[in-house]
Amino acid sequence: MLRSPNAQELTQLRRSFDRWGIFAFMESQKLVINYDSVVKKRDVLVSTDDLLDTLSKVTLQPDEMGLAIGQIRNKKFLPSLSGAEIIAKHSKRFPYVMINEIGEALVLYGRDIFGDSVKEVSKGLDQNQTAIILNQNRESIGIGQTRFSEENLFKKGEVTVYTTVDAGIYLRNQSD
């Protein structure tokens, strides 16, 4: 069911948007929640005034309406690949791991990141923290979970970031 965020969800989203550094940008966006009551899943979508106007006029609920930027899970916003792209483009401060070309190729094939591939990390990155994986051009290519804190992410010969979502999934899932 598509609906506007309730007061509690809006508070959770605003806190998370502030943590990801996109609070000001997201304040001007039209947000929609796609709530699935069977699996208790809450997808966050960015929409337009025209789409919201259309939704108010139709009797049947569409499955999607807008750009899915993430989910609300355990009172936190977890970005999708589209959400990570928005964060990388519009935020100045967010948790990230920048990797070299070899690491980029591996991530796009769904592999984890070795410390050898890490070029730069954001300040204050903690162990088990969700971070956006950036290539050398600062483009979002995935989302990962750190194994170590900031200073230990450069360990040679050891996986230091688990890749949870990567942009290569779209290419791998295409059929000829």
C-alpha positions in Angstrom: 0.0 0.0 0.0 1.4 3.4 -1.0 1.0 6.2 1.5 2.7 9.3 2.9 5.1 8.7 5.8 3.5 8.9 9.2 5.0 11.2 11.9 7.2 8.5 13.4 8.5 7.4 10.0 9.2 11.0 9.1 11.2 11.5 12.2 13.2 8.4 11.6 13.8 9.4 8.0 14.9 12.9 8.9 17.3 11.6 11.5 18.8 9.1 9.1 18.9 11.7 6.3 20.9 14.0 8.7 23.2 11.1 9.5 23.8 10.5 5.8 24.3 14.2 5.1 21.3 14.7 2.8 18.8 16.3 5.1 18.5 19.6 3.2 18.3 17.9 -0.2 15.6 15.4 1.0 13.4 18.1 2.7 12.4 19.3 -0.8 11.5 15.8 -2.0 8.1 14.2 -2.0 8.4 10.9 0.0 6.1 7.9 -0.3 6.1 4.7 1.8 5.3 1.5 0.1 4.2 -0.7 3.0 3.9 -4.4 2.6 1.9 -5.6 5.7 2.6 -9.3 5.0 6.4 -9.1 5.4 6.3 -5.8 7.4 8.6 -4.1 4.8 8.6 -0.3 4.3 10.2 0.9 1.1 10.9 4.6 0.9 10.3 6.2 -2.5 10.9 9.7 -3.9 8.0 10.8 -6.1 6.7 13.9 -7.8 3.6 16.1 -7.3 2.2 14.8 -10.6 2.5 11.2 -9.5 1.0 11.9 -6.1 -1.9 13.7 -7.7 -2.5 10.7 -10.0 -2.4 8.4 -7.0 -5.2 10.3 -5.3 -7.4 10.0 -8.4 -7.0 6.2 -9.1 -8.9 3.5 -7.3 -6.4 0.7 -7.7 -3.0 1.0 -6.0 0.0 0.6 -8.2 2.9 -1.6 -7.0 5.5 1.2 -7.3 5.4 4.9 -7.8 8.7 6.8 -7.9 12.3 6.0 -7.3 13.0 3.5 -4.5 15.8 5.0 -2.4 15.8 2.6 0.5 14.0 0.9 3.3 13.1 1.7 6.9 14.4 -1.2 9.0 14.7 -1.2 12.8 13.9 2.5 12.9 16.8 3.3 10.5 16.9 4.2 6.8 19.0 1.8 4.8 19.7 3.2 1.3 19.3 1.2 -1.9 21.7 1.6 -4.8 19.6 4.6 -6.0 19.7 6.1 -2.5 23.4 5.6 -2.4 23.8 7.5 -5.6 21.8 10.4 -4.2 23.9 10.4 -1.1 27.2 10.3 -3.0 26.0 13.1 -5.3 24.4 15.5 -2.8 26.2 14.8 0.5 29.5 16.1 1.8 29.7 13.9 4.8 28.7 10.2 4.7 30.4 6.9 5.5 32.2 5.7 2.4 35.0 3.4 1.2 36.8 4.5 -2.0 38.5 1.7 -3.9 40.9 1.3 -6.8 40.2 0.0 -10.3 40.9 -3.6 -9.3 38.6 -3.4 -6.3 35.9 -1.8 -8.5 36.0 -4.7 -10.9 35.7 -7.2 -8.1 32.8 -5.3 -6.5 31.0 -5.2 -9.8 31.3 -9.0 -9.9 29.8 -9.3 -6.4 33.1 -9.9 -4.5 34.1 -8.4 -1.2 36.8 -5.7 -0.8 40.4 -6.5 0.3 42.4 -3.9 2.2 44.8 -3.8 -0.8 42.1 -2.2 -2.9 41.1 0.5 -0.4 42.3 4.0 -1.3 40.4 6.2 1.1 37.8 6.0 3.8 35.6 8.5 5.5 36.7 9.8 8.9 35.2 8.0 11.9 34.2 4.8 10.1 33.4 2.1 12.6 33.4 -1.6 12.6 30.2 -3.2 11.3 29.0 0.1 9.8 27.1 0.4 6.5 29.2 2.4 4.0 28.8 3.4 0.4 31.4 2.0 -1.9 32.8 4.6 -4.3 35.1 4.2 -7.3 38.0 6.6 -7.9 35.6 9.0 -9.7 33.5 9.2 -6.5 30.6 7.3 -8.2 28.5 5.0 -6.0 29.0 1.4 -7.2 27.7 -0.4 -4.1 26.9 -0.6 -0.4 29.1 -2.6 2.0 29.5 -3.5 5.6 32.9 -2.8 7.3 34.7 -5.6 9.1 37.0 -3.2 10.9 37.2 0.4 12.0 38.7 3.2 9.9 42.4 2.6 10.5 42.2 -1.2 9.9 40.4 -1.1 6.6 43.7 -1.0 4.7 44.9 -4.4 5.9 46.8 -6.2 3.1 45.5 -9.6 2.0 42.4 -9.5 4.1 38.7 -8.8 3.3 38.0 -5.6 5.2 34.5 -4.7 3.7 31.7 -7.1 2.8 29.8 -6.1 -0.3 26.1 -6.3 0.4 24.7 -4.7 -2.8 26.6 -3.8 -6.0 25.7 -2.1 -9.3 27.0 -5.2 -11.2 23.9 -7.2 -10.1 21.9 -5.6 -13.0 24.5 -6.7 -15.5 24.8 -10.2 -14.1 21.0 -10.7 -14.1 20.5 -9.6 -17.8 19.8 -12.4 -20.2 21.0 -12.5 -23.8 
